[in-house]
C-alpha cells in the first residue's frame, strides 16, 4: 500500500504539509472542512505536489522534514518535484551512500 506526503496551498496563501494513504480522499476531506484543524479556516486548499512512499514511516518522516523547511524551501521543493539532498539524507539515511569524494 502506498503512502503519500503532500503540500497544499490554502486560500490565504499559506502552505500546509501532511501525509495520507489516499491523496484524492484527503484533499477532498480538507476541502469539506473535515481535514486538519489548520486548513478548516483556510478553505479551499489546492494540491501543489505530492510524493509517494513505500511505508507510513517514510511518508511521516518526509512530512516532518518538510515542516522544518522555510516557505521558500517548500516552494522550491514543489517546483523541483524531489527532495533537496540535505533533506533526503535525513529522511532515508540507510539508503544513501554518504561516502566522501
C-alpha positions in Angstrom: 0.0 0.0 0.0 1.5 3.4 -1.0 1.6 6.3 1.4 1.9 10.0 0.4 3.3 13.2 1.7 1.8 16.4 0.2 1.8 20.1 0.2 -1.3 22.2 -0.3 -1.8 25.9 -0.6 -4.6 27.3 1.4 -6.9 30.2 0.4 -4.9 32.6 2.4 -1.7 31.7 0.6 -0.2 29.7 3.5 1.2 26.2 2.9 0.2 23.0 4.8 2.1 19.7 4.7 0.6 16.4 5.6 0.6 12.6 4.8 -2.1 10.1 3.8 -2.7 6.8 2.2 -5.2 8.2 -0.3 -4.3 11.6 -1.7 -7.6 12.3 -3.5 -9.7 11.4 -0.4 -7.5 13.6 1.8 -7.7 16.7 -0.4 -11.5 16.2 -0.6 -11.6 15.9 3.2 -9.6 19.1 3.6 -12.0 21.0 1.2 -15.0 19.6 3.0 -13.8 21.1 6.3 -13.0 17.6 7.7 -9.2 17.8 7.3 -6.7 19.2 9.6 -7.7 21.9 12.0 -5.2 24.3 10.4 -6.9 24.1 7.0 -10.5 24.3 8.2 -10.5 28.1 8.4 -8.4 28.5 5.2 -10.5 26.8 2.6 -10.3 25.9 -0.2 -7.0 24.2 -0.4 -5.1 23.4 -3.7 -2.7 20.5 -4.0 0.7 21.8 -5.1 2.6 18.5 -5.1 2.7 15.0 -3.5 5.4 12.3 -3.1 4.8 8.6 -2.9 6.5 6.3 -0.3 6.5 2.6 0.4 5.7 2.9 4.1 3.8 5.2 6.5 7.0 5.8 8.4 8.8 7.2 5.3 5.9 9.5 4.5 5.7 10.7 8.0 9.4 11.3 8.2 9.3 13.3 4.9 6.4 15.3 6.2 8.3 16.2 9.4 11.4 17.3 7.5 9.3 19.4 5.1 7.6 21.1 8.1 11.1 22.2 9.2 11.7 24.0 5.9 11.2 27.6 5.2 8.4 28.7 2.8 10.9 29.3 0.1 12.4 25.8 0.5 9.0 24.3 0.4 8.1 26.2 -2.8 11.5 25.1 -4.3 10.7 21.5 -3.3 7.3 21.8 -5.0 8.8 23.2 -8.2 11.6 20.7 -8.3 9.4 17.7 -7.6 12.1 16.0 -5.4 13.7 16.4 -2.0 16.8 18.6 -1.8 19.8 16.4 -1.0 20.2 17.8 2.6 16.6 16.8 3.3 16.8 13.4 1.5 19.8 12.4 3.6 17.9 12.9 6.8 14.8 11.1 5.5 16.4 7.8 4.4 19.9 7.7 5.7 20.3 3.8 5.4 19.5 4.0 1.7 22.1 6.7 0.8 25.8 6.3 0.4 27.4 9.3 2.2 30.9 8.4 1.1 33.3 11.5 0.9 34.6 12.3 -2.5 
